[in-house]
Amino acid sequence: MSADSAPAVQEPDQPIAHTAPPGLVALFLAFARMSLAGFGGVLVFARHAIVDQHRWMTADEFNETFALCHFLPGPNIVNLSMVFGSRLRGIAGGVAAFTGLLLPPTLIMTVLAMIYARFGDVEVLRRILAGISCAAVGLLIAVVFRMMTPLFKRMDAVALILMLGVFVAIGVLRLPLQAVLLVAIPVSIGVTYLMWRKAA
């Protein structure tokens, strides 16, 4: 078989092609499933569904969208549902994703709160909740490493240095988040612009 007729093999570090944009019902159901699966945090399941399962975004697009959601007021994953839904289906899509994300867990937590108010002193229940919290931490660490993978594949030294600097400033030095962002955002924009000019 000649080289021209050989089937094309997709490189693992190439962006995955987008699938067709979902409808409003599909958006609602997708985010409802994320919220119901997301014990301890929805980010892990949101990335898996959007990037790996449905292929509505590439890994880089998800990282960029989630980074934008950090700068908006409110919980990051709620912001992500609104931004993502609006990006695909306008305001109605944002409302569908937002409702799917919040409605199922709100109903479940209302019932669980009633149960906890009655049986919250049971030792077995306390141990179960402690185990769930440990699993949530592990899931969060796993998704952070997955979100960092595109940076490592491209060996983007500037992005890695900026990421490390923000981590040290907030996580180690305990500097205020707002102050760190006021410095990090202009620096990252300026560096990106200079690199773009240099490449052009």
C-alpha positions in Angstrom: 0.0 0.0 0.0 1.4 3.4 -1.0 2.0 6.2 1.5 -0.7 8.3 -0.1 -3.4 5.6 0.4 -2.5 4.8 4.0 -5.2 5.9 6.5 -4.5 9.1 8.3 -3.7 8.7 12.0 -4.5 11.6 14.3 -1.7 12.7 16.5 -2.6 12.7 20.1 -1.5 16.3 20.6 -3.6 17.7 17.7 -6.9 19.4 18.5 -9.9 17.1 18.2 -12.4 18.2 15.6 -15.6 19.8 16.9 -18.9 17.9 16.7 -22.2 19.6 15.8 -23.4 22.1 18.4 -25.9 20.6 20.9 -29.5 21.7 21.1 -31.1 23.3 24.2 -32.4 20.0 25.5 -29.0 18.3 25.0 -27.3 21.2 26.8 -29.7 20.9 29.7 -29.3 17.1 30.0 -25.5 17.3 29.6 -25.0 19.7 32.5 -27.6 17.9 34.5 -25.6 14.7 34.2 -22.4 16.7 35.2 -24.0 18.1 38.3 -25.4 14.7 39.4 -22.1 13.0 38.9 -20.0 15.8 40.4 -19.7 14.8 44.0 -17.1 17.2 45.5 -17.0 19.3 42.4 -18.3 19.4 38.8 -15.1 20.6 37.0 -13.7 17.1 36.5 -16.9 15.8 34.9 -17.5 19.1 33.0 -14.1 18.8 31.3 -14.6 15.1 30.5 -18.1 15.7 29.0 -17.2 18.8 27.0 -13.8 17.9 25.7 -13.5 14.1 25.7 -17.0 12.7 25.4 -19.0 15.2 23.3 -16.0 17.1 21.7 -17.8 20.4 21.9 -14.4 22.1 22.7 -10.8 21.3 22.4 -8.6 21.1 25.5 -7.1 24.5 24.8 -10.5 26.1 24.3 -11.8 24.7 27.5 -8.8 26.0 29.4 -9.2 29.5 27.9 -13.0 29.5 28.7 -12.4 28.3 32.2 -9.7 30.9 32.7 -12.2 33.6 31.6 -14.7 32.4 34.2 -12.2 33.0 36.9 -12.3 36.7 36.3 -16.1 36.8 36.5 -18.0 37.2 39.8 -19.6 34.0 41.1 -18.7 30.3 41.2 -16.4 29.3 38.3 -18.4 26.3 37.2 -21.6 28.3 37.2 -19.9 30.9 35.1 -18.7 28.2 32.8 -22.2 26.8 32.2 -23.4 30.3 31.2 -20.4 31.2 29.0 -20.3 27.8 27.3 -24.1 27.6 26.7 -24.2 31.2 25.4 -21.3 30.5 23.1 -23.0 27.6 21.4 -26.7 28.6 21.5 -26.9 32.2 22.6 -28.7 33.4 25.8 -31.2 30.5 25.6 -28.2 28.0 25.6 -26.7 29.7 28.6 -30.0 29.5 30.5 -30.4 25.8 29.5 -26.9 24.9 30.7 -27.2 27.0 33.9 -30.6 25.4 34.8 -29.3 21.9 34.1 -26.3 22.5 36.3 -28.2 23.9 39.3 -31.7 22.4 39.3 -30.9 18.6 40.0 -28.4 19.2 42.8 -30.7 21.9 44.4 -33.5 19.4 44.6 -31.2 16.6 46.0 -29.5 18.9 48.5 -32.9 20.1 49.8 -33.8 16.5 50.6 -30.4 15.6 52.0 -30.5 18.7 54.3 -33.7 17.5 55.7 -32.2 14.0 56.3 -29.0 15.5 57.8 -31.0 17.7 60.2 -32.6 14.6 61.6 -29.7 12.1 61.5 -26.6 14.4 61.3 -25.2 13.1 64.6 -24.8 9.5 63.4 -21.1 8.5 63.3 -21.4 6.4 60.2 -22.8 9.4 58.3 -19.9 11.5 59.4 -17.3 9.0 58.2 -19.1 8.7 54.8 -18.9 12.5 54.4 -15.2 12.5 55.3 -14.6 9.8 52.6 -16.4 11.8 50.0 -14.3 14.9 50.8 -11.1 13.0 50.3 -12.3 11.7 47.0 -13.2 15.2 45.9 -9.7 16.4 46.6 -8.2 13.6 44.5 -10.6 14.4 41.6 -9.6 18.1 41.7 -5.9 17.3 41.6 -6.5 14.9 38.6 -8.3 17.5 36.5 -5.7 20.2 37.3 -3.0 17.9 35.8 -5.2 17.2 32.8 -5.8 20.9 32.1 -2.0 21.4 32.3 -1.3 18.8 29.7 -1.7 21.1 26.6 0.9 23.4 28.1 3.4 20.6 28.6 2.8 19.2 25.1 3.5 22.6 23.5 6.4 23.2 25.9 5.1 26.8 26.3 7.7 28.1 28.6 6.1 31.5 29.0 2.7 30.1 30.0 4.3 27.7 32.4 6.4 30.4 34.1 3.3 32.7 34.4 1.3 29.8 35.8 4.0 28.9 38.3 4.3 32.6 39.4 0.6 32.9 40.0 0.6 29.6 42.0 3.5 30.8 44.2 2.0 34.2 44.7 -1.4 32.9 45.8 -0.7 29.4 47.1 2.6 30.0 48.9 2.9 33.7 49.6 -0.8 34.0 50.3 -1.1 37.3 48.4 -4.6 38.6 47.7 -6.1 37.1 44.6 -7.3 40.5 43.2 -3.8 42.0 43.5 -2.2 39.0 41.8 -4.7 39.1 38.9 -4.2 42.9 38.4 -0.5 42.1 37.8 -0.8 38.8 36.0 -3.4 39.8 33.5 -1.5 42.7 31.9 1.7 40.8 32.0 0.2 37.8 30.2 -1.5 40.0 27.6 1.7 42.0 27.0 3.9 38.9 26.6 1.3 37.2 24.3 1.2 40.3 22.2 5.0 40.6 21.9 5.2 36.9 21.0 2.5 37.3 18.3 4.3 40.4 16.9 7.6 38.4 16.8 6.0 35.5 15.1 4.3 37.7 12.5 
